[in-house]
Amino acid sequence: MRPIRTFNVTPTLPPSLAPLKQLAENIHWDWDGGTIDLFKRLDPELWVSSRYNPILMLSTISQDRLQAVAEDGGFIAQMSHAVERLEQYLQETSWYDANRQQPTENECYAYFSMEFGLTTCLPVYSGGLGVLAGDHLKTASDLGLPLVGVGLLYQEGYFAQYLNADGWQQERYPINDFYNMPLTLERDAQGNELRISVDYPGRKVYARVWRVQVGRVPLYLLDTNIEPNAPEDQDICDRLYGGDIDMRIQQEMMLGIGGVRMLQALALKPSAYHLNEGHSAFLALERIRILMSDQNLSFSEAQQVAKASQLFTTHTPVPAGIDLFPPHKVFHYLGHYAAHFGLSHEHFLALGREVDNDNESSFSMAVLAIKMASFVNGVSKLHGAVSRKMFGGLWPHLPVNEVPITSITNGVHARSCVSRSTQELYDRYLGPTWDSADANDPLWDKVNAIPDEEIWRNHESCRSHLVMSVRDRLYKAVKERGGSHLEMERAQEVLDPSILTIGFARRFATYKRATLFLRDVERLRKIVENSLGRRVQFVIAGKAHPKDIPGKELIRNIIHFTRDEGLDRSIVFVPNYDIHVARWMVSGCDVWLNNPRRPREASGTSGMKAAMNGLPNLSVLDGWWDEADYSKTGWPIGSGEDYEDQEYQDEVEANDLYELLENEVVPLFYDRNDHGIPRGWVAKMKAAIRLNTPAFNTARMLQEYATLGYFAASDRGQRLMAEGYAPAKALSNWQSELHHHWQHISIGEIYLSHDMELQVNEPLQVTARIHLGHLQASDVLVEFYQGGIDIDGELQGGQATSMVYRGQDPDGSSLYNLNVAYSHSGLQGFSLRVLPQHEHLSSPYATRLVLWADPDNVRIVIGHVESPSLAQVGA
Ligand SMILES: *Cc1c(COP(=O)(O)O)cnc(C)c1O
């Protein structure tokens, strides 16, 4: 019989279990092991089959089971403890309370990201960028920062990976059921769905807003999958990194423009905006538009305000990694902004171009983000240097080392990536603050006091857990694709819980060279099947982007290789790498392997997760590892060389990898004392814990973002908005005058007290005559720029020192002087330069104007300054 009506009937939570809902709705549980234990206890099988989703569990669990736990005193007590912990966490005074002096009123930092990797049951991330963004939110909550996340909610998220019998990656797109996920629909005062709209060519696209509560921090996600959007507009939030270039622009419009409108609709007024990668850079256009219409500002005035309060973090070390859009498409989708701003076609497109009058180049989201930010950073020291070079074209007159792009090295959220038993071990020996303690905290000395036996036994149990979990996952994967019984049996026999286990898990992009270790079959076989019984196994995981055929070929090559060589029990590929698999692997492997082509790995974070679990890293000196204490906490592959010839590089580095495994890693691991403990190995584990945990956790990272970025950006923005935006107007006015008159500045005579010979530290007096034209002395900074001379005759590693303004001569020229000295011997030199200066300018580099003395045209005078207005300055 066909029903005339259907209902979705969910279990009734007995009143005494009401707190379970409160616990499930705040994903704080993801990094509170005690609450995870509680959900497991509720129904261990359902916990796994729901993909660790407590909301789904509560809507599908049997009523009988609920009644049973409601009468279980032990369960109720455990639940009460979990609620107490959550409530205390939400209320405790924070790092922010203690460290932020004079916050602006209702201070709020908006953090925009295309993806967020918070927990397994919210699959709206693809990899490292997303997991980093997730850790950013969790840590902002830990530190009590007034931060809100902004992103998109994808109906299908990123794909789930499985392999066909041939080892070829297949993609599945499970539909996300938002109502059974830790999401709350935002509503307006009347209780209706809160909605925003964004203008697309010829139509409006609407979105509703979902909130994920991340401890104290809300993450708001936009969802276009609603009426009255046309089906193709509903699809804007279909898949992460799924569509063509039009889809990409449409998604980025929704993220940037929709995100700003959403914050407005939520009545939030962020004092700083952080762009995590360039995807959200259109937000600057919308902010400027709003400032212009609401505050009656000009484009340039509004831009000053937007820029002062925006921060941009770049994550890619290669131009190919940057979003570039064809200019006509940008104009098609966003041309109405040009009209609103009163900018010509070319002036508008120049916002996303490195060189202003270049009318050919694509529109770069990274360039737009940089031009609209007053703080820009890369994600490791090495990546900062690479970024200064990559974007140096925006400051063609600055030496590369002065390009104003700094670095804040990534980190990972300790409570999310360290296994439960290991956290308990650290809690016991180091105290509960180890997860955020800085490197100088004396608690790190206590790492050495943890008995070797205890660390080792704990680690061995993590390894066993990994092996069991991998077998289970493989078994299910074989079963799902209809594999034979024999195959299913074999899946349950892979790996050995007692042997040296090397982990490699990351996106299968070719530059990461997942198959480097397969280069020499016989040598690898000898390592794996070690004739002295010192065997080695590999656990490998990762997804290739659906369109990345070479990436998929790498996966297939590994599968074919292990089958052909009969090594499929010792070299195992785990399908569908996600946050959950990552957590098993970074805690249960013994060594974490990483061999990207330097400097392609901007930072890398999985190695940090491994280190916090006590794993030594075995890695090419790239990203974060380049700045770690790599010989104490692991092994470096190579010594940071750059190669021209990739084939040769692979040969050299594969050889280095084999040698390290044969001569260092394997012997150290198997060198056991009478109790079976590898003392030397455990010493390396302890060094990894002690040195890498404080250096590479997100507590350190977020404190840097706050003190260097958020506080200053909020204050800068606030200052420009004071007194009805008077400072913004003044700055904009000054800047247009500056651009107008800059070309008339010239550098006149330079008077020196010495000719060609100087001794180390001997004072040299320098006086310079500068013709400022219509500009005032207060508008500029005159700098003496000194350094050594390299073999090409260029100044190297120059140091700039401000010269002191001494007054003006009747001819209108201004005099500056300085006493300097050289602390190094050898061939040294100097130059002079003029930079703009204004009290509201975020930095002297912000206008991108610099005037250098022209070596071919400058006049040097040895001796006295002829200056009527100066008695005798300088020489
Ligand atoms: C940590 C993590 C990553 C990033 O790893 P990298 O070392 O930066 O490549 C990717 N995916 C998942 C699921 C992770 O947990």
Ligand as a Chemical Component Dictionary entry (heavy atoms), coordinates in Angstrom:
data_LIG
# 
_chem_comp.id                   LIG 
_chem_comp.type                 NON-POLYMER 
_chem_comp.pdbx_formal_charge   0 
_chem_comp.three_letter_code    LIG 
# 
loop_
_chem_comp_atom.comp_id 
_chem_comp_atom.atom_id 
_chem_comp_atom.alt_atom_id 
_chem_comp_atom.type_symbol 
_chem_comp_atom.charge 
_chem_comp_atom.model_Cartn_x 
_chem_comp_atom.model_Cartn_y 
_chem_comp_atom.model_Cartn_z 
_chem_comp_atom.pdbx_ordinal 
LIG C1 C1 C 0 47.167 17.680 7.864 1  
LIG C2 C2 C 0 46.362 17.233 6.726 2  
LIG C3 C3 C 0 46.725 17.616 5.421 3  
LIG C4 C4 C 0 47.934 18.469 5.132 4  
LIG O1 O1 O 0 49.111 17.720 5.074 5  
LIG P1 P1 P 0 50.433 18.299 4.342 6  
LIG O2 O2 O 0 51.556 17.710 5.050 7  
LIG O3 O3 O 0 50.383 19.792 4.544 8  
LIG O4 O4 O 0 50.352 17.919 2.932 9  
LIG C5 C5 C 0 45.945 17.163 4.373 10 
LIG N1 N1 N 0 44.859 16.396 4.577 11 
LIG C6 C6 C 0 44.482 16.008 5.821 12 
LIG C7 C7 C 0 43.287 15.159 5.982 13 
LIG C8 C8 C 0 45.216 16.419 6.928 14 
LIG O5 O5 O 0 44.821 16.059 8.156 15 
# 
loop_
_chem_comp_bond.comp_id 
_chem_comp_bond.atom_id_1 
_chem_comp_bond.atom_id_2 
_chem_comp_bond.value_order 
_chem_comp_bond.pdbx_ordinal 
LIG C1 C2 SING 1  
LIG C2 C3 SING 2  
LIG C2 C8 DOUB 3  
LIG C3 C4 SING 4  
LIG C3 C5 DOUB 5  
LIG C4 O1 SING 6  
LIG O1 P1 SING 7  
LIG P1 O2 DOUB 8  
LIG P1 O3 SING 9  
LIG P1 O4 SING 10 
LIG C5 N1 SING 11 
LIG N1 C6 DOUB 12 
LIG C6 C7 SING 13 
LIG C6 C8 SING 14 
LIG C8 O5 SING 15 
# 
